[in-house]
Amino acid sequence: MKVENKKLVNGDLQIVLTFDAFDQLCLEHDLVDIVEWYAKGPSSEKILSCKKRMIQENKDKVLAAPAMQAKTMAEVNALMQDEKALCAEIKKLPSYKNRKQREAIV
């Protein structure tokens, strides 16, 4: 298996996996559709668990941020229901650090 990645202009990360013929042979022994299996597989689960931890660890910090104090209860509730918007607000926190940044400090 070969893995390539690049950052796109819009900020997205593109990852390309190339399975050689041998890898395909082995996967097709048990899988009907390799692409469908991968799309539902470990990367999706990892994204979900990372998002859940990100929100759990930072939700209170977002709610305590000065920018939140100016919002109405309806706006705050809407933000809490929108995971993408909530994660974007978490990333804006001055105290927010991703894993690489946290480990660089230690």
C-alpha positions as CSV (number, residue, x, y, z in Angstrom):
1,M,0.0,0.0,0.0
2,K,1.3,3.5,-0.9
3,V,0.0,6.6,0.8
4,E,0.3,10.1,-0.6
5,N,-1.1,13.3,0.8
6,K,-1.2,17.0,0.0
7,K,-2.9,20.1,1.3
8,L,-5.4,21.6,-1.1
9,V,-5.8,25.3,-1.7
10,N,-9.0,25.4,0.3
11,G,-7.3,23.8,3.3
12,D,-8.6,20.3,2.8
13,L,-6.2,17.4,3.2
14,Q,-6.2,15.0,0.3
15,I,-5.0,11.4,1.1
16,V,-4.5,9.0,-1.8
17,L,-4.2,5.3,-1.0
18,T,-2.9,3.0,-3.7
19,F,-3.3,-0.7,-3.1
20,D,-1.1,-2.9,-5.3
21,A,-2.4,-6.0,-7.0
22,F,-1.4,-8.2,-4.1
23,D,-3.1,-6.0,-1.5
24,Q,-6.3,-6.0,-3.6
25,L,-6.2,-9.8,-4.0
26,C,-6.0,-10.2,-0.2
27,L,-8.7,-7.6,0.5
28,E,-11.0,-9.0,-2.1
29,H,-10.8,-12.4,-0.4
30,D,-13.1,-11.0,2.3
31,L,-14.5,-7.8,0.9
32,V,-17.1,-7.2,-1.8
33,D,-16.1,-3.6,-2.3
34,I,-12.7,-2.3,-1.1
35,V,-13.7,1.4,-1.5
36,E,-17.0,1.0,0.3
37,W,-15.2,-0.8,3.2
38,Y,-12.6,1.9,3.5
39,A,-15.1,4.7,3.4
40,K,-17.0,3.1,6.3
41,G,-13.9,2.0,8.1
42,P,-11.2,3.2,10.5
43,S,-10.8,6.7,9.2
44,S,-14.5,7.5,9.7
45,E,-14.4,6.0,13.2
46,K,-11.3,8.0,14.1
47,I,-12.7,11.3,12.9
48,L,-15.9,10.7,15.0
49,S,-13.9,9.9,18.1
50,C,-11.5,12.8,17.7
51,K,-14.4,15.2,17.1
52,K,-16.2,13.9,20.2
53,R,-13.0,14.4,22.4
54,M,-12.4,17.8,20.9
55,I,-15.9,19.0,21.8
56,Q,-15.9,17.3,25.2
57,E,-12.5,18.8,26.2
58,N,-13.3,22.4,25.0
59,K,-17.1,22.9,25.2
60,D,-16.9,24.7,28.5
61,K,-14.1,26.9,27.3
62,V,-16.1,28.0,24.3
63,L,-19.1,28.8,26.5
64,A,-16.9,30.9,28.8
65,A,-15.3,32.8,25.9
66,P,-16.0,36.6,25.8
67,A,-17.4,36.2,22.3
68,M,-20.1,33.9,23.6
69,Q,-21.3,36.5,26.2
70,A,-22.6,38.7,23.4
71,K,-24.7,35.9,21.9
72,T,-28.3,35.2,22.6
73,M,-29.3,31.9,24.2
74,A,-30.8,30.9,20.8
75,E,-27.5,31.6,19.0
76,V,-25.5,29.7,21.7
77,N,-27.9,26.7,21.4
78,A,-27.7,26.7,17.6
79,L,-23.8,26.7,17.9
80,M,-23.9,23.8,20.3
81,Q,-26.0,21.8,17.8
82,D,-23.7,22.5,14.8
83,E,-20.6,20.4,15.3
84,K,-18.7,22.0,12.5
85,A,-19.4,25.5,13.7
86,L,-18.6,24.4,17.3
87,C,-15.2,22.9,16.3
88,A,-14.4,26.1,14.3
89,E,-15.1,28.1,17.5
90,I,-12.9,25.8,19.5
91,K,-10.0,26.3,17.0
92,K,-10.4,30.1,17.4
93,L,-9.8,29.9,21.2
94,P,-6.5,31.5,22.1
95,S,-5.7,28.5,24.4
96,Y,-6.5,25.9,21.8
97,K,-3.7,23.6,20.8
98,N,-3.8,20.5,18.5
99,R,-1.9,17.3,19.4
100,K,1.3,18.4,17.6
101,Q,1.3,21.7,19.4
102,R,0.6,20.1,22.8
103,E,3.4,17.6,22.4
104,A,5.9,20.3,21.2
105,I,5.4,22.0,24.6
106,V,6.3,19.0,26.7
